[in-house]
């Protein structure tokens, strides 16, 4: 009898703690997977910058973010789709694969996850940052450290070229994500999505990253930038690069839609029809797993 009671209590507690509301589950998963991605990504930048190249180089950052994306997809992929990127969520809404009413929830979760990750990396690398810059938190110059958290343009880069840089990078991201998820084309093998998307992010980093750090993600950039504003770098984080801050916030939204539109117009729209293709249900509630919104494609994750 006593053993039965002891076995029943933990299960009751688990049942009480379990969240059944899909919107909350999605929010928690999207926050955590974004946080995971950003801790690994920003941590790799902090290690390279404060180590003066001893503990890695630019490729280390590319690999850190790529593996961070892969791990983030494992953390939240089956719950929220692991977008981890407002440009991805916005594009999915434009293409009818995510309800518009869910978009603010995704964006806030991504912003919160990125902000908390920046705070975590700041705490962990606080001593290293102080040792590196002598406690002088600057955005530009030989000992600048703001770039650990948010992206800034190279000195030669104009706002116009930088905008195009972010549009192109995000367009290639969404174009390839659409291809990886297209079941009628050559999709990534089931279960291999984290590896495929991680390699895609790595590819973008090593080919389109030097101009401005390949943010290609509004919430990845804005969350840590707001953190640095509060943590001691001041308003210069928004003034630097001729007011660069808005470019990685706005340009990826255009780029994501453009890339997905190009793939749809050139490839997906022209797939042969199959009579066995099942139609999507029209009575889904607003808050359901993202895979229910996909028509002939797997989850779109990043």
DRENTI-270934 format. One line per 10 residues: number of its first residue (from 1); their letters; for each residue x, y negated, z negated of C-alpha. Coordinates in steps of 0.2 Angstrom, whole numbers, plus 5000, padded with zeros to 4 digits. Example, Ala and Ser with C-alpha at 12.3 -4.5 7.8 and 13.67 -1.06 7.14 Angstrom:
<nodes>
1) AS) 5062,5022,4961  5068,5005,4964
</nodes>
This chain:
<nodes>
1) XXXXXXXXXX) 5000,5000,5000  5014,4988,4995  5024,4992,5011  5008,4989,5021  5007,4972,5013  5025,4967,5016  5024,4973,5034  5008,4962,5037  5014,4946,5029  5028,4942,5042
11) XXXXXXXXXX) 5016,4946,5056  5003,4934,5049  5016,4920,5047  5022,4923,5065  5004,4922,5071  5001,4906,5062  5017,4898,5069  5013,4903,5087  5008,4889,5098  4994,4894,5110
21) XXXXXXXXXX) 4991,4877,5118  5000,4878,5135  5003,4859,5136  5013,4860,5119  5022,4876,5124  5027,4867,5141  5033,4852,5132  5044,4861,5119  5051,4872,5133  5055,4858,5144
31) XXXXXXXXXX) 5063,4848,5130  5074,4862,5125  5080,4868,5142  5084,4850,5146  5093,4848,5130  5103,4864,5133  5108,4858,5151  5114,4841,5145  5124,4847,5130  5134,4858,5141
41) XXXXXXXXXX) 5135,4845,5155  5139,4830,5144  5151,4840,5133  5161,4845,5148  5163,4826,5153  5168,4822,5135  5181,4835,5135  5189,4830,5151  5188,4811,5147  5194,4812,5129
51) XXXXXXXXXX) 5207,4825,5133  5216,4814,5146  5215,4829,5159  5223,4841,5147  5206,4850,5144  5200,4850,5161  5197,4840,5177  5183,4834,5188  5179,4852,5193  5177,4857,5175
61) XXXXXXXXXX) 5162,4844,5175  5155,4851,5190  5156,4869,5183  5149,4863,5166  5134,4855,5173  5131,4870,5185  5131,4882,5171  5121,4871,5160  5108,4871,5173  5108,4890,5174
71) XXXXXXXXXX) 5107,4892,5155  5093,4879,5155  5083,4889,5167  5085,4904,5156  5079,4894,5141  5063,4888,5149  5060,4894,5166  5045,4905,5163  5036,4893,5152  5039,4876,5160
81) XXXXXXXXXX) 5048,4880,5176  5063,4872,5169  5063,4856,5180  5075,4847,5169  5074,4833,5182  5060,4819,5184  5064,4819,5203  5059,4838,5204  5043,4835,5193  5038,4820,5203
91) XXXXXXXXXX) 5041,4829,5220  5031,4844,5214  5017,4833,5209  5017,4825,5227  5017,4842,5235  5002,4848,5224  5013,4860,5214  5011,4851,5197  4996,4842,5191  4998,4823,5190
101) XXXXXXXXXX) 4992,4823,5173  5006,4834,5168  5020,4823,5175  5021,4811,5160  5023,4826,5148  5037,4833,5159  5046,4816,5161  5045,4812,5142  5051,4830,5138  5066,4828,5150
111) XXXXXXXXXX) 5070,4810,5143  5069,4816,5125  5080,4832,5129  5093,4821,5137  5093,4808,5123  5095,4821,5110  5109,4829,5119  5118,4813,5121  5117,4811,5102  5123,4828,5099
121) XXXXXXXXXX) 5138,4826,5110  5142,4809,5102  5142,4817,5085  5153,4832,5090  5165,4821,5100  5165,4806,5089  5182,4808,5082  5189,4812,5099  5181,4797,5107  5187,4785,5093
131) XXXXXXXXXX) 5205,4793,5095  5204,4790,5114  5198,4772,5114  5203,4766,5097  5185,4763,5092  5183,4750,5107  5167,4757,5116  5169,4750,5134  5159,4753,5150  5174,4749,5162
141) XXXXXXXXXX) 5192,4749,5161  5206,4762,5158  5199,4768,5141  5180,4767,5146  5169,4780,5137  5152,4775,5142  5154,4786,5158  5154,4802,5146  5135,4799,5144  5128,4790,5160
151) XXXXXXXXXX) 5134,4788,5178  5142,4772,5185  5147,4768,5202  5165,4768,5209  5172,4751,5210  5171,4751,5229  5153,4757,5230  5139,4744,5235  5122,4745,5228  5115,4749,5245
161) XXXXXXXXXX) 5127,4763,5248  5125,4770,5231  5106,4770,5233  5108,4780,5249  5121,4791,5240  5108,4796,5227  5094,4798,5240  5105,4810,5250  5110,4820,5235  5093,4822,5228
171) XXXXXXXXXX) 5086,4826,5245  5098,4840,5247  5094,4846,5230  5075,4847,5234  5078,4853,5251  5088,4868,5245  5077,4871,5230  5062,4873,5242  5072,4885,5253  5077,4895,5238
181) XXXXXXXXXX) 5059,4897,5232  5052,4900,5249  5046,4919,5249  5043,4918,5268  5061,4913,5272  5077,4919,5263  5073,4916,5244  5085,4920,5230  5082,4937,5223  5070,4939,5208
191) XXXXXXXXXX) 5079,4935,5192  5093,4927,5201  5086,4909,5202  5097,4902,5188  5113,4908,5198  5106,4901,5214  5101,4884,5207  5117,4883,5197  5128,4886,5213  5117,4872,5222
201) XXXXXXXXXX) 5121,4860,5208  5139,4865,5209  5139,4862,5228  5132,4845,5226  5145,4840,5213  5160,4845,5223  5153,4837,5239  5143,4822,5235  5149,4817,5217  5164,4805,5218
211) XXXXXXXXXX) 5154,4789,5223  5144,4788,5207  5144,4804,5198  5129,4813,5206  5116,4809,5194  5102,4814,5206  5091,4815,5190  5082,4799,5183  5080,4807,5165  5097,4814,5165
221) XXXXXXXXXX) 5104,4797,5167  5092,4785,5158  5091,4795,5142  5109,4795,5138  5111,4777,5144  5098,4771,5132  5107,4781,5118  5124,4772,5122  5115,4755,5121  5110,4760,5103
231) XXXXXXXXXX) 5126,4768,5099  5138,4754,5101  5141,4751,5120  5128,4737,5120  5119,4729,5135  5134,4731,5146  5128,4749,5150  5113,4741,5160  5124,4726,5167  5138,4736,5174
241) XXXXXXXXXX) 5140,4740,5192  5130,4725,5197  5115,4731,5187  5117,4749,5193  5106,4757,5180  5090,4757,5191  5098,4766,5206  5099,4784,5198  5082,4781,5191  5073,4776,5207
251) XXXXXXXXXX) 5083,4783,5222  5081,4801,5216  5062,4800,5217  5063,4795,5235  5076,4807,5239  5067,4822,5231  5051,4819,5241  5061,4816,5257  5071,4832,5255  5055,4843,5251
261) XXXXXXXXXX) 5046,4834,5266  5060,4838,5278  5061,4856,5273  5042,4858,5274  5041,4849,5291  5056,4859,5299  5054,4876,5291  5039,4880,5279  5025,4872,5290  5029,4884,5304
271) XXXXXXXXXX) 5029,4901,5295  5018,4913,5304  5001,4916,5295  4999,4933,5286  4981,4939,5283  4987,4947,5267  4992,4931,5259  4981,4928,5244  4973,4911,5242  4976,4901,5226
281) XXXXXXXXXX) 4963,4901,5213  4953,4884,5212  4948,4885,5194  4965,4884,5185  4965,4873,5170  4976,4858,5169  4989,4866,5158  4995,4883,5165  5011,4890,5170  5019,4882,5185
291) XXXXXXXXXX) 5020,4898,5195  5001,4898,5197  5002,4882,5207  5014,4889,5220  5008,4895,5237  5019,4908,5245  5034,4902,5234  5042,4906,5218  5045,4894,5204  5054,4878,5208
301) XX) 5066,4875,5194  5081,4864,5191
</nodes>
